[in-house]
């Protein structure tokens, strides 16, 4: 009798253990390990900061790992074409400030190791003919462009990577200082200012000696940049469609958490409605080679800035009945203008509609530890969305998802 009672007690303990780990209707095998959960990198693509080569080891961390961003190469082309279009309708006599018959420009390079920055530098230089085979600062050749019907030589007077005293890149204060020095050193040789993002462009405009009337181009379509275009202070920018990127980040996570696989991951909610009736209105293309979903770009000038200033959200995303899931999301720099003023508000708007509860961690833009030290309690989350400080830091995050 004692032996029978002991066997019954052992069996009861075993059953209780299974239910405790697997839920009322589950088993211990239902517990999803962190390494098997969806992982989406966004805004900063895992890559080598020197060569720009995509880190496919990180991208193949598991079959639920994807990248969401925008078409960086296409964005550089759009920015270059926007500048060329402006020049084609400009008055050479007004644009060429010192009348030397040469159009000179200075270039703010954000981060020489960032794929997006590389693409923009290349797109600008190729459009103006100053491309000399490298995206490094100072590496250019004489080009030419159609300026109001006249072909004129174009030269890149100077270009710099805008790194702050604290080590942060894409630094607006560094751009302010650089612009002040450029204006003093080169004077009326500067006919145009080009920046790889809006933050640095707005930083240039803060220089006390910024040359009045000199056209200046940015990239990102941040709120303050759009206002500056409407006011005639900024000439143009490029929208990488922050709403579409934020939606795509969330939609990819939603699809993966709903158990979708294969092409359904990047078609449901994109090219066709998902099971909850949501579909992103903007174009988001899938790059199978790099497991990347990329939003399209759009040039923004005085001609179309009013539409973007309206701030309308995507009507293709409505409140759904999707079960609520928990996602841990990191942002590399709380002070980054694009992420703080465009991307994060979009995430916070669309996430509740898609049944996603976000926990957001924001770093300082300098040290990976500012995000990694708070990339914790991982078992409490159903999925992860990561925006790294450095593009080669993917393994630092995946190593924490081993179990």
PEDA-V828954 format. One line per field, one symbol per residue. phi: phi as a letter, one per 20 degrees, with the letter a starting at -180 (. if undefined). psi: psi as a letter, one per 40 degrees, with the letter a starting at -180 (. if undefined). burial: 1 if it has 9 or more other C-alpha atoms within 8 Angstrom, else 0. Layout:
phi->???
psi->???
burial->???
This chain:
phi->.fffffffffffffffffffednfcdcgfffefgfdegcdebmcfgaffeenffeffffdgbfddbdcbbfffffffffffgffffffdeegfefefdmemcedcdceefbfeegffgffgffffffemefcnbefgnebcfdbbedlndfcfccefabbeedffenfdleffffffffffffffdlffedacccfbfgffffgffffdgfgnffbccapmfgfffffffenedeabceelgffffffgffffgfffenfclfffddfndebfefenebffffceddffdlcdcefdbfccgfcfgffffmfefffdcgddfffcdcecdcfbfefffffedffgfgffegffemdeeddddedmddgffeffdeclfffdeaccccffdfdegffeffedfc
psi->dddddddddddddddddddddeideaideehhideeihhhiidhhhiheddehhgedddfdiefhihhbigdddddddddddddddddeihddddgdefeehhhiihhhcheehdddddddddddddeeehfeieihegiihaiihhfehhiihihdiiihghieeeiifhddddddddddddddebedheihhieidddddddeehdfhhhehihiahdfiddddddddeedhdiahhegddddddddddddddddeeiiadddedheceiiaeeeihhdihhihgddefhhhiiihihaddeddddddehiheehihifhihihhhhihdheehdddddddddddddddddefhhhhhhhaeedhdddddeegifdeeidiihhhidieeeddddddefd.
burial->0000000000000000011011000111000001101111110111111001011001100001111111111111111111110011110100111000011111111111111011111111111111100010101111111111000111110111111100011111111111110110000011111111111111111010010001111111111011111100011111111111111111111111100100011111110011001111101101100111111111111100110110000000110100001111111111001111111111110111111111001111111101110010010011111111101111001100100
